[in-house]
């Protein structure tokens, strides 16, 4: 099965000039979804993971599934104002603007082995912000894990000091 066949291109979303990779067909197909999860799990080669970070919002889908399969805690990293407890934040640039992410200060303990998951590695801004949050809290990044990488945007350069895996490369 080719999970690429379950990613739909949407031209001009969220703004003109962007080709958006829509994962909803993948999420909607239970066989494709399970195959994708297996590919993401296989990339970890049996490494110990204490926490899985999922980036809002599309990183939550497989992030939670990964945490369940890895018997790890799940940590949602959210956009500003969405988390109710003490937080730290990191700002980043997108290919179409700027934003920031927040994490609870008690979500990662010093020495926790952390898998960072998001749907796409594009310019690398989101991934770098996620990594900064994890390291600020004392976590050890085991891997950056993505459904897909838009390699022509060179986002990998911003997180090149860590293992990186993408199930699909464009």
Protein Blocks (a to p, Z undefined) as FASTA:
>chain_A
ZZklmcccdehiabehiacddfklmmmpmklmmmmmmmmmmmnnopacfbdcdddfklmm
mmmmmmmmnopacdddddehiafbdcdddddddfkbccdddddfklpcghiacddddfbd
ceommmmmmmmmmmmnopacfbdcdfbdcfknommmmmmmpccddfbdZZ
